[in-house]
Amino acid sequence: MSSRLPDFPAQGGHIQMPERAISVVAGLALAAVAAQPRPNKILSILALGAGIFLAYRGATGYCPARAALDV
């Protein structure tokens, strides 16, 4: 079965399971809070984007920021 997820480089950027779980939960919570109607639409959009990034990071186990920093 082929994976539809992109192939990430083998070096750097990979996160371990506890950090992945925290990232998914925090990302989904942040996205849910951001989806509520707020007076400041720009902050809601930024929070939604951050939540989506955290959820993606946790789901895939790959962090582009960590890979860029070579951590």
A tleap script that builds the chain and sets N, CA, C and O, in Angstrom:
source leaprc.protein.ff14SB
mol = sequence {
  NMET SER SER ARG LEU PRO ASP PHE PRO ALA
  GLN GLY GLY HIE ILE GLN MET PRO GLU ARG
  ALA ILE SER VAL VAL ALA GLY LEU ALA LEU
  ALA ALA VAL ALA ALA GLN PRO ARG PRO ASN
  LYS ILE LEU SER ILE LEU ALA LEU GLY ALA
  GLY ILE PHE LEU ALA TYR ARG GLY ALA THR
  GLY TYR CYS PRO ALA ARG ALA ALA LEU ASP
  CVAL
}
set mol.1.N position { 0.842 -1.168 0.000 }
set mol.1.CA position { 0.000 0.000 0.000 }
set mol.1.C position { 0.891 1.235 0.000 }
set mol.1.O position { 1.799 1.348 0.823 }
set mol.2.N position { 0.640 2.143 -0.902 }
set mol.2.CA position { 1.475 3.337 -0.984 }
set mol.2.C position { 0.943 4.418 -0.059 }
set mol.2.O position { -0.264 4.549 0.143 }
set mol.3.N position { 1.852 5.174 0.487 }
set mol.3.CA position { 1.499 6.267 1.387 }
set mol.3.C position { 1.314 7.549 0.584 }
set mol.3.O position { 2.067 7.812 -0.353 }
set mol.4.N position { 0.332 8.332 0.946 }
set mol.4.CA position { 0.099 9.603 0.270 }
set mol.4.C position { 0.855 10.734 0.945 }
set mol.4.O position { 0.835 11.864 0.458 }
set mol.5.N position { 1.513 10.455 2.040 }
set mol.5.CA position { 2.305 11.471 2.708 }
set mol.5.C position { 3.630 11.654 1.983 }
set mol.5.O position { 4.173 10.696 1.432 }
set mol.6.N position { 4.151 12.868 1.980 }
set mol.6.CA position { 5.424 13.092 1.283 }
set mol.6.C position { 6.570 12.355 1.973 }
set mol.6.O position { 6.530 12.111 3.179 }
set mol.7.N position { 7.586 12.009 1.196 }
set mol.7.CA position { 8.780 11.388 1.754 }
set mol.7.C position { 9.677 12.488 2.309 }
set mol.7.O position { 10.128 13.371 1.580 }
set mol.8.N position { 9.922 12.418 3.594 }
set mol.8.CA position { 10.755 13.420 4.234 }
set mol.8.C position { 12.189 12.925 4.287 }
set mol.8.O position { 12.431 11.718 4.287 }
set mol.9.N position { 13.136 13.843 4.332 }
set mol.9.CA position { 14.525 13.429 4.421 }
set mol.9.C position { 14.781 12.639 5.700 }
set mol.9.O position { 14.154 12.884 6.731 }
set mol.10.N position { 15.697 11.701 5.622 }
set mol.10.CA position { 15.990 10.850 6.776 }
set mol.10.C position { 16.711 11.599 7.884 }
set mol.10.O position { 16.733 11.133 9.023 }
set mol.11.N position { 17.292 12.730 7.581 }
set mol.11.CA position { 18.059 13.443 8.601 }
set mol.11.C position { 17.221 14.534 9.246 }
set mol.11.O position { 16.535 15.288 8.556 }
set mol.12.N position { 17.276 14.617 10.557 }
set mol.12.CA position { 16.679 15.712 11.320 }
set mol.12.C position { 15.188 15.909 11.099 }
set mol.12.O position { 14.610 15.407 10.135 }
set mol.13.N position { 14.586 16.647 12.011 }
set mol.13.CA position { 13.207 17.025 11.881 }
set mol.13.C position { 12.190 16.033 12.406 }
set mol.13.O position { 10.995 16.329 12.423 }
set mol.14.N position { 12.632 14.870 12.832 }
set mol.14.CA position { 11.690 13.871 13.320 }
set mol.14.C position { 11.457 14.049 14.812 }
set mol.14.O position { 12.384 14.335 15.570 }
set mol.15.N position { 10.196 13.876 15.223 }
set mol.15.CA position { 9.855 14.034 16.634 }
set mol.15.C position { 9.339 12.703 17.173 }
set mol.15.O position { 8.812 11.875 16.431 }
set mol.16.N position { 9.501 12.520 18.461 }
set mol.16.CA position { 9.132 11.272 19.120 }
set mol.16.C position { 7.649 11.257 19.476 }
set mol.16.O position { 6.987 12.293 19.425 }
set mol.17.N position { 7.127 10.091 19.835 }
set mol.17.CA position { 5.697 9.884 20.053 }
set mol.17.C position { 5.089 10.791 21.131 }
set mol.17.O position { 4.019 11.347 20.883 }
set mol.18.N position { 5.700 10.977 22.312 }
set mol.18.CA position { 5.054 11.863 23.298 }
set mol.18.C position { 4.884 13.294 22.768 }
set mol.18.O position { 3.840 13.916 22.963 }
set mol.19.N position { 5.910 13.796 22.107 }
set mol.19.CA position { 5.833 15.144 21.548 }
set mol.19.C position { 4.810 15.201 20.413 }
set mol.19.O position { 4.140 16.218 20.235 }
set mol.20.N position { 4.687 14.142 19.661 }
set mol.20.CA position { 3.698 14.081 18.585 }
set mol.20.C position { 2.285 14.145 19.148 }
set mol.20.O position { 1.436 14.873 18.634 }
set mol.21.N position { 2.039 13.378 20.206 }
set mol.21.CA position { 0.700 13.355 20.813 }
set mol.21.C position { 0.327 14.725 21.366 }
set mol.21.O position { -0.794 15.194 21.168 }
set mol.22.N position { 1.259 15.362 22.053 }
set mol.22.CA position { 1.011 16.695 22.602 }
set mol.22.C position { 0.752 17.682 21.470 }
set mol.22.O position { -0.122 18.542 21.579 }
set mol.23.N position { 1.498 17.560 20.403 }
set mol.23.CA position { 1.359 18.466 19.270 }
set mol.23.C position { -0.021 18.320 18.615 }
set mol.23.O position { -0.650 19.320 18.269 }
set mol.24.N position { -0.485 17.098 18.448 }
set mol.24.CA position { -1.804 16.878 17.843 }
set mol.24.C position { -2.907 17.445 18.733 }
set mol.24.O position { -3.791 18.154 18.252 }
set mol.25.N position { -2.857 17.138 20.016 }
set mol.25.CA position { -3.898 17.611 20.938 }
set mol.25.C position { -3.898 19.141 21.016 }
set mol.25.O position { -4.955 19.768 20.942 }
set mol.26.N position { -2.720 19.736 21.163 }
set mol.26.CA position { -2.637 21.198 21.240 }
set mol.26.C position { -3.075 21.844 19.933 }
set mol.26.O position { -3.752 22.872 19.948 }
set mol.27.N position { -2.699 21.258 18.809 }
set mol.27.CA position { -3.082 21.802 17.513 }
set mol.27.C position { -4.578 21.760 17.281 }
set mol.27.O position { -5.167 22.732 16.808 }
set mol.28.N position { -5.196 20.636 17.612 }
set mol.28.CA position { -6.645 20.525 17.437 }
set mol.28.C position { -7.389 21.458 18.383 }
set mol.28.O position { -8.395 22.054 18.000 }
set mol.29.N position { -6.906 21.590 19.614 }
set mol.29.CA position { -7.537 22.512 20.565 }
set mol.29.C position { -7.412 23.956 20.090 }
set mol.29.O position { -8.382 24.713 20.146 }
set mol.30.N position { -6.239 24.337 19.628 }
set mol.30.CA position { -6.029 25.698 19.140 }
set mol.30.C position { -6.889 25.976 17.905 }
set mol.30.O position { -7.464 27.058 17.784 }
set mol.31.N position { -6.979 25.026 17.005 }
set mol.31.CA position { -7.808 25.204 15.813 }
set mol.31.C position { -9.285 25.305 16.188 }
set mol.31.O position { -10.017 26.094 15.591 }
set mol.32.N position { -9.729 24.525 17.162 }
set mol.32.CA position { -11.126 24.587 17.596 }
set mol.32.C position { -11.452 25.936 18.229 }
set mol.32.O position { -12.511 26.508 17.971 }
set mol.33.N position { -10.544 26.439 19.056 }
set mol.33.CA position { -10.753 27.748 19.676 }
set mol.33.C position { -10.734 28.844 18.613 }
set mol.33.O position { -11.525 29.785 18.683 }
set mol.34.N position { -9.855 28.734 17.647 }
set mol.34.CA position { -9.735 29.747 16.598 }
set mol.34.C position { -10.952 29.751 15.681 }
set mol.34.O position { -11.262 30.779 15.078 }
set mol.35.N position { -11.642 28.628 15.566 }
set mol.35.CA position { -12.803 28.548 14.685 }
set mol.35.C position { -14.019 29.264 15.252 }
set mol.35.O position { -14.969 29.535 14.518 }
set mol.36.N position { -14.009 29.575 16.540 }
set mol.36.CA position { -15.111 30.310 17.151 }
set mol.36.C position { -15.118 31.751 16.656 }
set mol.36.O position { -14.056 32.315 16.396 }
set mol.37.N position { -16.294 32.355 16.522 }
set mol.37.CA position { -16.364 33.750 16.064 }
set mol.37.C position { -15.684 34.696 17.058 }
set mol.37.O position { -15.960 34.658 18.258 }
set mol.38.N position { -14.810 35.525 16.549 }
set mol.38.CA position { -14.074 36.495 17.359 }
set mol.38.C position { -14.105 37.840 16.655 }
set mol.38.O position { -14.274 37.905 15.438 }
set mol.39.N position { -13.940 38.922 17.426 }
set mol.39.CA position { -13.912 40.241 16.791 }
set mol.39.C position { -12.672 40.459 15.914 }
set mol.39.O position { -12.749 41.154 14.901 }
set mol.40.N position { -11.549 39.881 16.288 }
set mol.40.CA position { -10.318 40.081 15.528 }
set mol.40.C position { -10.100 38.884 14.599 }
set mol.40.O position { -9.600 37.844 15.026 }
set mol.41.N position { -10.474 39.036 13.345 }
set mol.41.CA position { -10.396 37.935 12.371 }
set mol.41.C position { -8.956 37.550 12.048 }
set mol.41.O position { -8.679 36.379 11.791 }
set mol.42.N position { -8.041 38.506 12.054 }
set mol.42.CA position { -6.642 38.202 11.718 }
set mol.42.C position { -6.029 37.262 12.754 }
set mol.42.O position { -5.347 36.301 12.399 }
set mol.43.N position { -6.275 37.541 14.037 }
set mol.43.CA position { -5.744 36.651 15.077 }
set mol.43.C position { -6.377 35.267 15.000 }
set mol.43.O position { -5.710 34.265 15.256 }
set mol.44.N position { -7.649 35.206 14.653 }
set mol.44.CA position { -8.307 33.909 14.507 }
set mol.44.C position { -7.682 33.109 13.370 }
set mol.44.O position { -7.470 31.904 13.500 }
set mol.45.N position { -7.390 33.769 12.264 }
set mol.45.CA position { -6.780 33.083 11.121 }
set mol.45.C position { -5.371 32.614 11.469 }
set mol.45.O position { -4.982 31.503 11.110 }
set mol.46.N position { -4.605 33.450 12.164 }
set mol.46.CA position { -3.252 33.048 12.567 }
set mol.46.C position { -3.290 31.873 13.543 }
set mol.46.O position { -2.486 30.946 13.435 }
set mol.47.N position { -4.229 31.912 14.500 }
set mol.47.CA position { -4.357 30.812 15.459 }
set mol.47.C position { -4.795 29.536 14.759 }
set mol.47.O position { -4.326 28.451 15.100 }
set mol.48.N position { -5.687 29.653 13.786 }
set mol.48.CA position { -6.122 28.480 13.032 }
set mol.48.C position { -4.955 27.876 12.252 }
set mol.48.O position { -4.790 26.657 12.220 }
set mol.49.N position { -4.152 28.727 11.629 }
set mol.49.CA position { -2.976 28.247 10.900 }
set mol.49.C position { -1.976 27.554 11.813 }
set mol.49.O position { -1.423 26.512 11.461 }
set mol.50.N position { -1.744 28.139 12.991 }
set mol.50.CA position { -0.824 27.530 13.959 }
set mol.50.C position { -1.359 26.187 14.447 }
set mol.50.O position { -0.596 25.235 14.610 }
set mol.51.N position { -2.658 26.109 14.678 }
set mol.51.CA position { -3.264 24.849 15.112 }
set mol.51.C position { -3.152 23.769 14.056 }
set mol.51.O position { -2.865 22.612 14.365 }
set mol.52.N position { -3.379 24.148 12.811 }
set mol.52.CA position { -3.258 23.184 11.711 }
set mol.52.C position { -1.817 22.707 11.580 }
set mol.52.O position { -1.574 21.519 11.372 }
set mol.53.N position { -0.855 23.632 11.701 }
set mol.53.CA position { 0.551 23.240 11.618 }
set mol.53.C position { 0.911 22.264 12.740 }
set mol.53.O position { 1.571 21.256 12.490 }
set mol.54.N position { 0.483 22.552 13.972 }
set mol.54.CA position { 0.796 21.659 15.090 }
set mol.54.C position { 0.179 20.277 14.886 }
set mol.54.O position { 0.825 19.262 15.148 }
set mol.55.N position { -1.067 20.237 14.421 }
set mol.55.CA position { -1.722 18.946 14.191 }
set mol.55.C position { -1.008 18.172 13.082 }
set mol.55.O position { -0.817 16.962 13.200 }
set mol.56.N position { -0.614 18.856 12.013 }
set mol.56.CA position { 0.126 18.216 10.912 }
set mol.56.C position { 1.467 17.676 11.416 }
set mol.56.O position { 1.860 16.553 11.100 }
set mol.57.N position { 2.155 18.499 12.201 }
set mol.57.CA position { 3.459 18.122 12.754 }
set mol.57.C position { 3.337 16.856 13.599 }
set mol.57.O position { 4.161 15.948 13.491 }
set mol.58.N position { 2.320 16.805 14.429 }
set mol.58.CA position { 2.119 15.629 15.271 }
set mol.58.C position { 1.677 14.411 14.492 }
set mol.58.O position { 2.098 13.294 14.793 }
set mol.59.N position { 0.836 14.610 13.496 }
set mol.59.CA position { 0.321 13.477 12.713 }
set mol.59.C position { 1.414 12.843 11.858 }
set mol.59.O position { 1.455 11.622 11.710 }
set mol.60.N position { 2.294 13.661 11.299 }
set mol.60.CA position { 3.335 13.111 10.424 }
set mol.60.C position { 4.614 12.750 11.167 }
set mol.60.O position { 5.378 11.899 10.710 }
set mol.61.N position { 4.852 13.392 12.313 }
set mol.61.CA position { 6.090 13.145 13.053 }
set mol.61.C position { 7.277 13.893 12.493 }
set mol.61.O position { 8.418 13.635 12.878 }
set mol.62.N position { 7.016 14.819 11.584 }
set mol.62.CA position { 8.083 15.593 10.955 }
set mol.62.C position { 7.851 17.079 11.216 }
set mol.62.O position { 6.742 17.585 11.040 }
set mol.63.N position { 8.897 17.763 11.633 }
set mol.63.CA position { 8.810 19.191 11.908 }
set mol.63.C position { 9.764 19.944 10.974 }
set mol.63.O position { 10.982 19.833 11.114 }
set mol.64.N position { 9.219 20.703 10.031 }
set mol.64.CA position { 10.081 21.441 9.106 }
set mol.64.C position { 10.975 22.460 9.819 }
set mol.64.O position { 12.108 22.688 9.395 }
set mol.65.N position { 10.483 23.066 10.882 }
set mol.65.CA position { 11.287 24.035 11.627 }
set mol.65.C position { 12.480 23.343 12.287 }
set mol.65.O position { 13.597 23.859 12.259 }
set mol.66.N position { 12.241 22.189 12.873 }
set mol.66.CA position { 13.329 21.437 13.499 }
set mol.66.C position { 14.338 20.966 12.458 }
set mol.66.O position { 15.542 20.963 12.714 }
set mol.67.N position { 13.858 20.572 11.299 }
set mol.67.CA position { 14.753 20.142 10.228 }
set mol.67.C position { 15.608 21.312 9.726 }
set mol.67.O position { 16.789 21.142 9.424 }
set mol.68.N position { 15.002 22.489 9.641 }
set mol.68.CA position { 15.744 23.666 9.181 }
set mol.68.C position { 16.836 24.066 10.169 }
set mol.68.O position { 17.881 24.586 9.780 }
set mol.69.N position { 16.576 23.817 11.452 }
set mol.69.CA position { 17.565 24.142 12.479 }
set mol.69.C position { 18.562 23.011 12.707 }
set mol.69.O position { 19.525 23.182 13.455 }
set mol.70.N position { 18.347 21.861 12.074 }
set mol.70.CA position { 19.192 20.679 12.249 }
set mol.70.C position { 19.264 20.240 13.699 }
set mol.70.O position { 20.344 19.933 14.204 }
set mol.71.N position { 18.119 20.208 14.375 }
set mol.71.CA position { 18.072 19.778 15.780 }
set mol.71.C position { 17.919 18.281 15.821 }
set mol.71.O position { 17.857 17.696 16.902 }
savepdb mol mol.pdb
quit
